[in-house]
């Protein structure tokens, strides 16, 4: 059985996606700062553990990842950092 990481899985959209995936019989791992295996866009050390054993990921991110270093958002360039974390996947 596959496991899908649902980033933002405790939020309005992510929680609904996680529920639908579970209804389809998919193992779901919630990715949030407070989840069992935490995930935080601003803390790279959480990325690889969150991805460990995951086959796919649903990414729910606010604000838009296409605008790195924007006020009120992650200081990271998520696309570059995500590829870096995924390389260890």
DABELFEN-V401575 format. One record per residue. N is the residue number from 1. RES is the residue in one letter. PSI is psi as a letter, one per 20 degrees, with the letter a starting at -180 (999 if undefined). OMEGA is omega in whole degrees, 0 to 359 (* if undefined). Layout:
# DABELFEN-V401575
n: [N;N]
res: [RES;RES]
psi: [PSI;PSI]
omega: [OMEGA;OMEGA]
This chain:
# DABELFEN-V401575
n: [1;2;3;4;5;6;7;8;9;10;11;12;13;14;15;16;17;18;19;20;21;22;23;24;25;26;27;28;29;30;31;32;33;34;35;36;37;38;39;40;41;42;43;44;45;46;47;48;49;50;51;52;53;54;55;56;57;58;59;60;61;62;63;64;65;66;67;68;69;70;71;72;73;74;75;76;77;78;79;80;81;82;83;84;85;86;87;88;89]
res: [X;X;X;X;X;X;X;X;X;X;X;X;X;X;X;X;X;X;X;X;X;X;X;X;X;X;X;X;X;X;X;X;X;X;X;X;X;X;X;X;X;X;X;X;X;X;X;X;X;X;X;X;X;X;X;X;X;X;X;X;X;X;X;X;X;X;X;X;X;X;X;X;X;X;X;X;X;X;X;X;X;X;X;X;X;X;X;X;X]
psi: [q;q;p;p;p;o;p;k;i;i;a;g;g;h;h;g;g;g;g;h;g;g;h;i;j;p;p;p;p;p;o;r;h;j;r;g;n;q;p;p;h;j;n;h;i;i;g;g;h;h;i;p;j;p;h;r;q;p;o;o;p;p;a;p;i;i;m;q;k;q;p;j;a;q;i;r;n;h;g;g;h;g;h;g;g;h;h;i;999]
omega: [181;176;178;174;178;178;185;187;176;181;184;182;183;180;178;177;180;180;180;177;177;178;178;178;180;171;182;171;179;176;175;181;184;182;181;171;188;173;180;181;183;180;183;182;179;188;184;177;179;181;184;178;182;179;181;181;170;185;175;188;176;356;187;181;181;180;181;176;178;180;177;182;179;177;186;165;189;180;180;183;179;179;179;179;183;179;177;184;*]
